[in-house]
C-alpha cells in the first residue's frame, strides 16, 4: 500500500509540476483568520477516590485558553489552471513563558480538477473528515475532545475524537495527503506519514518507542441535501507500524495500529442529530497483554442540538470502554454534556455547559466521578 501511494504521488507530482509550464499571473497573496477561546471551569471530583495520596487536579476552579489559532494562508492559479498555495497555523498552545511562538501546522499544496495534494505538517483525512456528536455540540465540545480538567486515575477507556489510541496518532506530523475532487457530494482522502514524531522543520530523528512509522490513513465523506434535510456521513481507517518495535521483540512487541470509525450528522429545521462509532481494536497492545485479552478500546456517541436565530442548545452522550483482560471487568467512561451557545455578534460567541463524567476503573472499589460547569467565550476573526 505504501509503495502504491508513494508511486502514485510521484507520478501525479511529476505530471502536474513538470509536464506543462506553471507560470502564475501573480504570487499567492497572504490572508489571515483564526479564533481564540477562553473558558472558566468549576470542577468537582472526590478527593482520593481511588486511594491516591493526593488529588492534584481537584482545585475547584480551572481557567484555560482552550484554543488559540491564527491561520495564514494564500493561493493562486497558474496560467495552465494549476492551483497552488500555502497554509500555516501558529500559536495554538505553542506560546510559552518565554514568549516564544511556533507553528502547529505548516504545509504547501497544489490542486486542480484532479484533486488536491498537500505536503507538510497537517492533520490527515482520518481526522479532518470525521463527524459525530461532537459536531453538533453548542459548547465547542468542552472537555469532550481530549481536554480533561479532571483526573482519569489511569482509566484506560479512550477520551477524545482523533482516530488511534492516545499517543498513537499521526496528529500534525509531516505527511503527504491527497484529496479527490468532490463527486456528487462524495470525497475521499488518503495520507502517508513516515514518522509521527516529525513535524514542521524537525529533521530525521532516532526511533522513539510508541511513535508511529509508515502510517497510512484513508477516509471518505458524503455531504448532501434532500428536501431540506442535510446529511453528512463519514468513514475513516488508520493502519501503522511502531518505531523501535523490532528491537523489543517477544511479548513486548506492539501490535500494529488498525483503527476504524464511522459517523453521521443529520439536520432539519434547526435540529441536528449526530453520532459516531470508533474501534481501536488491539492497536498498540503488546503481545503479552493481547494474550490476556486486553485491548485499546472503543467508543460511541450520540447528540442532538437545536438552533434558532443566534441561540443553540445541545445534549450529547459518549460511552467508552477498554477491556482489561479475560475474566476481568472493563475500564469504562460515561460522559454526558448539556450545553448552550449564543452568537452575540459576528465574531463573538458565548457558551456554557454542564458535564458529568463517570469513570469506572478495573480493580477498584469506588468510581472517579466528576461534575463540570463551564462558561466560555470565543472571538473569531
NUVEXRO-525195 format. One line per 4 residues: number of its first residue (from 1); their letters; for each residue y negated, z negated, x negated of C-alpha. Coordinates in nm, 4 decimals. Layout:
# NUVEXRO-525195
NUM = A = Y,Z,X  ...
END
This chain:
# NUVEXRO-525195
1 = XXXX = 0.0000,0.0000,0.0000  -0.2371,-0.0912,-0.2855  -0.1686,0.2393,-0.4651  -0.2253,0.4363,-0.1449
5 = XXXX = -0.5531,0.2527,-0.0797  -0.6807,0.2997,-0.4358  -0.5759,0.6640,-0.4389  -0.7464,0.7333,-0.1079
9 = XXXX = -1.0614,0.5570,-0.2245  -1.0701,0.7640,-0.5431  -1.0244,1.0896,-0.3519  -1.2944,1.0050,-0.0974
13 = XXXX = -1.5321,0.8826,-0.3656  -1.4834,1.1883,-0.5849  -1.5188,1.4325,-0.2955  -1.8246,1.2642,-0.1492
17 = XXXX = -2.0109,1.1810,-0.4675  -1.9245,1.4789,-0.6897  -1.8276,1.7584,-0.4534  -2.1785,1.8606,-0.3493
21 = XXXX = -2.5342,1.7730,-0.4540  -2.6542,1.4398,-0.3132  -3.0299,1.4574,-0.3661  -3.2141,1.2420,-0.1166
25 = XXXX = -3.5504,1.3180,0.0364  -3.6549,0.9655,-0.0656  -3.5111,0.6452,-0.2065  -3.3944,0.3678,0.0287
29 = XXXX = -3.6839,0.1549,0.1497  -3.6258,-0.2194,0.1381  -3.6155,-0.4129,0.4646  -3.5583,-0.7800,0.5355
33 = XXXX = -3.4305,-1.0058,0.8121  -3.2466,-1.3351,0.8430  -3.2432,-1.6773,1.0045  -3.2479,-2.0495,0.9340
37 = XXXX = -3.0786,-2.3226,1.1367  -3.1402,-2.6963,1.1298  -2.9004,-2.9344,1.3040  -2.9033,-3.3102,1.3599
41 = XXXX = -2.5730,-3.4801,1.4441  -2.4635,-3.8172,1.5705  -2.1031,-3.8715,1.4579  -1.8817,-4.1480,1.5935
45 = XXXX = -1.5412,-4.1923,1.4292  -1.3362,-4.5102,1.3925  -1.3552,-4.6829,1.0531  -1.0326,-4.6944,0.8524
49 = XXXX = -0.8440,-4.5231,1.1321  -0.5623,-4.4229,0.9008  -0.5695,-4.7155,0.6629  -0.8144,-4.5714,0.4087
53 = XXXX = -1.0196,-4.8194,0.2093  -1.3459,-4.6687,0.3294  -1.4745,-4.4041,0.5658  -1.7349,-4.2200,0.3605
57 = XXXX = -1.8331,-3.9794,0.6396  -1.8989,-4.2305,0.9151  -2.2747,-4.2717,0.8631  -2.3665,-4.2210,1.2255
61 = XXXX = -2.6484,-3.9680,1.1732  -2.5997,-3.6451,0.9800  -2.8565,-3.3693,0.9217  -2.7888,-3.0252,0.7883
65 = XXXX = -2.9423,-2.6839,0.7254  -2.6323,-2.5349,0.8859  -2.7033,-2.1738,0.7940  -2.9770,-2.0230,0.5795
69 = XXXX = -2.9611,-1.6496,0.5296  -3.2129,-1.3944,0.4039  -3.0938,-1.0343,0.4003  -3.2425,-0.7497,0.2003
73 = XXXX = -3.1165,-0.4029,0.2862  -3.2070,-0.0375,0.2915  -3.0563,0.3072,0.3393  -3.1477,0.6727,0.3279
77 = XXXX = -2.9853,1.0130,0.3762  -2.9341,1.2807,0.1135  -3.0006,1.6493,0.1749  -2.6278,1.7088,0.2277
81 = XXXX = -2.6090,1.4427,0.5016  -2.4623,1.1662,0.2847  -2.5949,0.8237,0.3793  -2.6201,0.5531,0.1146
85 = XXXX = -2.7863,0.2191,0.0641  -2.7541,-0.1453,-0.0302  -2.7251,-0.4938,0.1179  -2.7929,-0.8333,-0.0414
89 = XXXX = -2.7686,-1.1753,0.1201  -2.9431,-1.4549,-0.0631  -2.9718,-1.8345,-0.0386  -2.7097,-1.9385,0.2272
93 = XXXX = -2.6268,-2.2628,0.0502  -2.6788,-2.1259,-0.2997  -3.0058,-2.3140,-0.3447  -2.9580,-2.6380,-0.5410
97 = XXXX = -3.1564,-2.9406,-0.6541  -3.2991,-2.7388,-0.9432  -3.4429,-2.4831,-0.7031  -3.2124,-2.2030,-0.8129
101 = XXXX = -3.1386,-1.9234,-0.5683  -2.8425,-1.6891,-0.5877  -2.6604,-1.4196,-0.3946  -2.3998,-1.4864,-0.1297
105 = XXXX = -2.3206,-1.1179,-0.0805  -2.4348,-0.8040,-0.2620  -2.2975,-0.4531,-0.2151  -2.3739,-0.0828,-0.2075
109 = XXXX = -2.2391,0.1675,0.0432  -2.2056,0.5377,0.1171  -2.1296,0.6878,0.4555  -2.1249,0.9884,0.6782
113 = XXXX = -1.9236,1.1497,0.9543  -1.6075,1.0449,0.7692  -1.6865,0.6717,0.7914  -1.8389,0.4121,0.5600
117 = XXXX = -1.7330,0.2929,0.2135  -1.8652,-0.0485,0.0988  -1.8392,-0.1556,-0.2658  -1.9160,-0.5089,-0.3801
121 = XXXX = -1.9291,-0.8670,-0.2601  -1.8889,-0.8982,0.1174  -1.6527,-1.0064,0.3937  -1.3532,-0.7889,0.4666
125 = XXXX = -1.2709,-0.6372,0.8064  -1.0276,-0.9229,0.8772  -1.3323,-1.1472,0.9270  -1.6061,-0.9012,1.0198
129 = XXXX = -1.4085,-0.7673,1.3180  -1.2880,-1.0945,1.4716  -1.3754,-1.2135,1.8231  -1.2716,-1.5196,2.0221
133 = XXXX = -1.4005,-1.8291,2.1985  -1.6483,-1.8892,1.9155  -1.8104,-1.5538,2.0026  -1.9392,-1.6877,2.3362
137 = XXXX = -2.0463,-2.0421,2.2411  -2.4055,-2.1364,2.3273  -2.4359,-2.3853,2.0393  -2.3957,-2.1370,1.7496
141 = XXXX = -2.0322,-2.2572,1.7004  -2.1374,-2.6051,1.5808  -1.8653,-2.7650,1.3699  -1.6070,-2.5191,1.5004
145 = XXXX = -1.6265,-2.2696,1.2144  -1.5017,-2.4929,0.9354  -1.8082,-2.7202,0.9116  -1.6684,-3.0725,0.9541
149 = XXXX = -1.9188,-3.3614,0.9746  -1.6147,-3.5848,1.0366  -1.3106,-3.6799,0.8320  -0.9820,-3.4947,0.8879
153 = XXXX = -0.7890,-3.7511,0.6799  -0.5756,-3.4745,0.5240  -0.4678,-3.3379,0.8629  -0.3066,-3.0033,0.7778
157 = XXXX = -0.3896,-2.8281,1.1073  -0.6413,-2.5494,1.0443  -1.0087,-2.5689,1.1448  -1.2143,-2.2509,1.1112
161 = XXXX = -1.2211,-1.8868,1.2134  -1.1522,-1.6967,0.8887  -0.8127,-1.5334,0.8532  -0.5913,-1.7031,0.5963
165 = XXXX = -0.5240,-2.0730,0.5282  -0.8052,-2.2847,0.3840  -0.8655,-2.1832,0.0222  -0.6519,-1.8692,0.0643
169 = XXXX = -0.9084,-1.6202,0.1953  -1.0865,-1.3211,0.0443  -1.4278,-1.4512,0.1546  -1.7193,-1.2769,-0.0185
173 = XXXX = -1.5168,-1.1722,-0.3237  -1.5799,-0.8297,-0.4775  -1.3805,-0.5715,-0.2857  -1.3604,-0.2146,-0.1625
177 = XXXX = -1.3903,-0.1755,0.2153  -1.3553,0.1383,0.4273  -1.4522,0.1605,0.7959  -1.3633,0.4587,1.0108
181 = XXXX = -1.6200,0.6185,1.2408  -1.6230,0.4825,1.5953  -1.3989,0.6970,1.8181  -1.4394,0.6304,2.1927
185 = XXXX = -1.5153,0.2654,2.1186  -1.2380,0.2206,1.8582  -1.2979,0.1431,1.4930  -1.0652,0.0350,1.2116
189 = XXXX = -1.1224,-0.1090,0.8659  -0.9203,-0.1701,0.5502  -1.0083,-0.3561,0.2298  -0.8697,-0.4246,-0.1166
193 = XXXX = -0.9634,-0.7414,-0.3111  -0.8177,-0.7654,-0.6648  -0.9367,-1.1242,-0.7297  -1.0646,-1.3705,-0.4677
197 = XXXX = -1.2209,-1.5746,-0.7491  -1.4577,-1.2907,-0.8489  -1.7822,-1.2258,-0.6613  -2.1223,-1.0706,-0.7315
201 = XXXX = -2.1688,-1.0334,-1.1090  -1.8793,-1.2515,-1.2259  -1.6566,-1.0734,-1.4723  -1.2799,-1.0922,-1.5177
205 = XXXX = -1.1527,-1.4490,-1.5348  -0.8310,-1.6257,-1.6170  -0.5874,-1.6624,-1.3320  -0.6652,-1.9563,-1.1044
209 = XXXX = -0.3718,-2.1128,-0.9225  -0.4191,-2.0914,-0.5476  -0.6591,-1.7948,-0.5588  -0.5570,-1.4568,-0.4176
213 = XXXX = -0.4816,-1.1391,-0.6094  -0.4368,-0.7830,-0.4847  -0.5216,-0.8808,-0.1271  -0.5174,-0.6121,0.1415
217 = XXXX = -0.6599,-0.6596,0.4894  -0.6649,-0.4316,0.7911  -0.8369,-0.4764,1.1252  -0.9210,-0.2794,1.4376
221 = XXXX = -1.1702,-0.3404,1.7152  -1.2463,-0.1831,2.0514  -1.5729,-0.2208,2.2438  -1.6361,-0.0589,2.5813
225 = XXXX = -1.7858,-0.0969,2.9284  -1.6081,-0.0317,3.2573  -1.8081,-0.0640,3.5819  -2.0419,-0.3275,3.4325
229 = XXXX = -1.7509,-0.5135,3.2669  -1.7944,-0.5394,2.8883  -1.4750,-0.5611,2.6820  -1.4154,-0.6404,2.3143
233 = XXXX = -1.0663,-0.6589,2.1666  -0.9683,-0.7048,1.8010  -0.6578,-0.7351,1.5843  -0.6515,-0.8323,1.2160
237 = XXXX = -0.3981,-0.8770,0.9357  -0.4135,-1.0090,0.5777  -0.1490,-0.9892,0.3056  -0.1849,-1.1031,-0.0543
241 = XXXX = -0.0165,-1.2496,-0.3579  -0.1310,-1.5565,-0.5515  -0.2685,-1.5786,-0.9027  -0.0638,-1.7603,-1.1677
245 = XXXX = 0.2308,-1.7570,-0.9283  0.4714,-1.6066,-1.1788  0.4134,-1.8998,-1.4157  0.5032,-2.1569,-1.1510
249 = XXXX = 0.8462,-2.0236,-1.0629  1.1261,-2.2038,-0.8880  1.0459,-2.4289,-0.5953  0.6736,-2.4486,-0.6891
253 = XXXX = 0.6153,-2.0763,-0.6348  0.3953,-1.9976,-0.3339  0.4835,-1.7617,-0.0525  0.2587,-1.4575,-0.0239
257 = XXXX = -0.0135,-1.4641,0.2403  0.0904,-1.2895,0.5610  -0.1500,-1.3872,0.8378  -0.2490,-1.2147,1.1591
261 = XXXX = -0.4664,-1.2700,1.4638  -0.5783,-1.1231,1.7957  -0.8894,-1.1862,2.0041  -1.0818,-1.0658,2.3072
265 = XXXX = -1.4113,-1.1193,2.4905  -1.4789,-1.0007,2.8466  -1.8254,-1.0143,3.0022  -1.9575,-0.9561,3.3530
269 = XXXX = -2.2781,-1.0522,3.5389  -2.3877,-1.3114,3.2831  -2.0372,-1.4581,3.2361  -1.8325,-1.4219,2.9190
273 = XXXX = -1.4731,-1.5294,2.8608  -1.3335,-1.5257,2.5077  -1.0076,-1.6235,2.3453  -0.8010,-1.5681,2.0328
277 = XXXX = -0.4717,-1.6481,1.8621  -0.4147,-1.6716,1.4857  -0.0929,-1.7411,1.2945  -0.0840,-1.8126,0.9209
281 = XXXX = 0.2949,-1.8423,0.9110  0.4235,-1.9740,0.5768  0.1307,-1.8296,0.3778  0.0769,-2.0222,0.0545
285 = XXXX = 0.3592,-2.2671,0.1196  0.5735,-2.3477,-0.1837  0.9405,-2.2552,-0.1759  1.0354,-2.6238,-0.1711
289 = XXXX = 0.8145,-2.7001,0.1298  0.9228,-2.3804,0.3029  1.2821,-2.5024,0.2825  1.1695,-2.8212,0.4569
293 = XXXX = 1.0197,-2.6228,0.7464  0.6550,-2.6814,0.6541  0.4134,-2.4009,0.7468  0.0433,-2.3090,0.7131
297 = XXXX = -0.0328,-2.3495,1.0829  -0.1510,-2.1548,1.3819  -0.4240,-2.1970,1.6423  -0.5575,-2.0588,1.9666
301 = XXXX = -0.8831,-2.0965,2.1538  -1.0434,-2.0095,2.4861  -1.4040,-2.0350,2.6010  -1.6346,-1.9389,2.8868
305 = XXXX = -2.0125,-1.9086,2.8972  -2.2838,-1.8189,3.1462  -2.6310,-1.6871,3.0609  -2.9276,-1.6359,3.2895
309 = XXXX = -3.2676,-1.5435,3.1536  -3.3315,-1.7450,2.8363  -3.0656,-2.0091,2.9177  -2.6979,-2.0233,2.8269
313 = XXXX = -2.4203,-2.2817,2.8744  -2.0630,-2.2773,2.7465  -1.7346,-2.4675,2.7298  -1.4727,-2.3922,2.4640
317 = XXXX = -1.1389,-2.5400,2.3598  -0.9273,-2.4959,2.0477  -0.5746,-2.6184,1.9736  -0.4381,-2.6053,1.6186
321 = XXXX = -0.1101,-2.7236,1.4704  0.0802,-2.7161,1.1424  0.4481,-2.8008,1.1058  0.5212,-3.0848,0.8626
325 = XXXX = 0.8915,-3.0128,0.8364  1.2109,-3.0082,1.0337  1.2631,-3.3292,1.2283  0.9027,-3.4490,1.1994
329 = XXXX = 0.6076,-3.4110,1.4347  0.3339,-3.1547,1.3694  -0.0185,-3.2211,1.2499  -0.2407,-3.1260,1.5446
333 = XXXX = -0.6096,-3.0848,1.6236  -0.7534,-3.0539,1.9742  -1.1195,-2.9591,1.9860  -1.3480,-2.9238,2.2894
337 = XXXX = -1.7132,-2.8210,2.2811  -1.9690,-2.8245,2.5637  -2.2940,-2.6533,2.4668  -2.6267,-2.5257,2.5931
341 = XXXX = -2.8900,-2.2939,2.4475  -3.2475,-2.1957,2.5248  -3.4208,-1.8871,2.3828  -3.7701,-2.0362,2.3764
345 = XXXX = -3.9338,-1.7238,2.2377  -3.8289,-1.4167,2.0399  -3.7196,-1.5634,1.7067  -3.6900,-1.9258,1.8256
349 = XXXX = -3.3774,-2.0831,1.9785  -3.2958,-2.4426,2.0682  -2.9381,-2.5553,2.1336  -2.7289,-2.8690,2.1766
353 = XXXX = -2.3651,-2.9660,2.2213  -2.1162,-3.2458,2.2707  -1.7898,-3.2018,2.0822  -1.4770,-3.4152,2.0949
357 = XXXX = -1.2051,-3.3845,1.8304  -0.8579,-3.5390,1.8431  -0.6727,-3.5365,1.5103  -0.3098,-3.6473,1.5020
361 = XXXX = -0.1509,-3.6668,1.1561  0.2219,-3.6903,1.0997  0.3476,-4.0318,0.9887  0.0507,-4.2337,1.1133
365 = XXXX = 0.0235,-4.4789,1.3986  -0.3362,-4.4025,1.5001  -0.5378,-4.0883,1.5574  -0.8649,-3.9979,1.3876
369 = XXXX = -1.0627,-3.9023,1.6978  -1.4310,-3.8172,1.6662  -1.7207,-3.7713,1.9102  -2.0092,-3.5495,1.8002
373 = XXXX = -2.3547,-3.4977,1.9518  -2.5701,-3.2244,1.8042  -2.9139,-3.0725,1.8591  -3.0310,-2.7747,1.6603
377 = XXXX = -3.2948,-2.5091,1.6247  -3.2793,-2.1587,1.4790  -3.5671,-1.9437,1.3620  -3.4814,-1.5788,1.3064
381 = X = -3.6958,-1.3010,1.1637
END
